[in-house]
């Protein structure tokens, strides 16, 4: 069976977003005792990240961030995936909307530049 040009174009258009997600670096965040670990996530500038949030508690939690425009409930003893970025340098707050004492930050910095020898 041979694919026509329009079929091939459609196939590429449909699989390109899947390939883009597959190439995103993965970062993991854990909720334990209603706190985020680590509390600061250092991320590279201008990079789309696959953030996997693991809730080790029996109570549901929420990963919410006004700065990142994300809000997702993480049921007890389960995980969710959230894509964030690409981001400019800065600090981006996130919190558990069910327990406002649980907060953290995504910290995005420029890579260090080394002077030429």
N, C-alpha and C positions, 0 to 999 in steps of 0.2 A: 504494500500500500504506500502510495506517495502522498506527501502533504503538499498542498498548494501553497503559494506564497501567503495568502491571507490566513490560512489555517496555521501556518508556521508563525506568523506575526502574532496571532491570537494566543498561541501556546507560549511564546516568549513573554507576552504582556501579562499573562496569568501567573506564570511561574516567577517572574522577576521579584515581586514583593516577598515571596516565600524565601528566595535566595538572599534577599537583603536582610531578613530577620535571622536567617541561619548564620550569617556572618557577624552579627553583633556580639561583642564580648559579654560574658555573663558575670554578674556580680551577685553575691548572696547576702541577704539580710535576715537575721534571726530575731524572732520575738520570743522571749523567755522571761517568766516572772513579770509579764506585762511591760517589759523594757526592750528597746531595740539594741542589737549587738551586730556590728559595731555601731556606735553612736554617730560616728562620722565616716562617710563613704567617700574616699578620695577617688575622683574620676577624671579621666583625660578630657581636655577641651575638644569641642566639635566632634564628639563620638557618640553614636547611638548605642545605648546599653540595654541589655536584657537583664532586668532586676528580678531575681527570684526571692520572694518573701516567704520564709518558713515560720509558721506559728506553732511553737512547741507547747503552748498552753492549751488547756481544755476550753477556755473562753474564747469567743471570737474577738478579733482585733481589726482595726482598720488602718491601712496605710493611706494617709491623706496628706496632700501638699497643695496649698494654694500656689506656691512658687512654681511647682512643676505641673500644675493643672491635672492632678491625678487623685483618684479616690476609689479605693477598692477594699471590700471586706475580705478578711482572711479567716475562714472558719477555723475553729480549734483543731489542732493536730493535722493541719493541711498546709498547702503552699499555693501561691498564686504568682503569675508572671506579669510584670509591668514593663513596658518599654519606655525609656526616658531618653531625652536628648535628641539631637546633639545640643550641647549647652555651651554658653559663653562662660568665661571665668567668673566665679562668684560662689556664694554660700546659699544653698536652697534648703529651707526648712521643711521637714516632714514630721508628722505626729500621728498618734493613735487617737482618733476622734472619740473612742470609747473610754480613753484614759489620757487626758491631756498632759499628765505628768510625763508620759512616754514621748520623748521628742528626739529628733536626730537631724543631721545635716548632710546633704550632698555637697562636697567641696570640690569645685572644679578649678584647676590651676593650669596655667600655661606650662609647657615643658621647659625645663631649665636649658638655657643656651650656654654653650661652652665656647670661649673665645678660641679662635684659630691659632695654632702654634706656628 
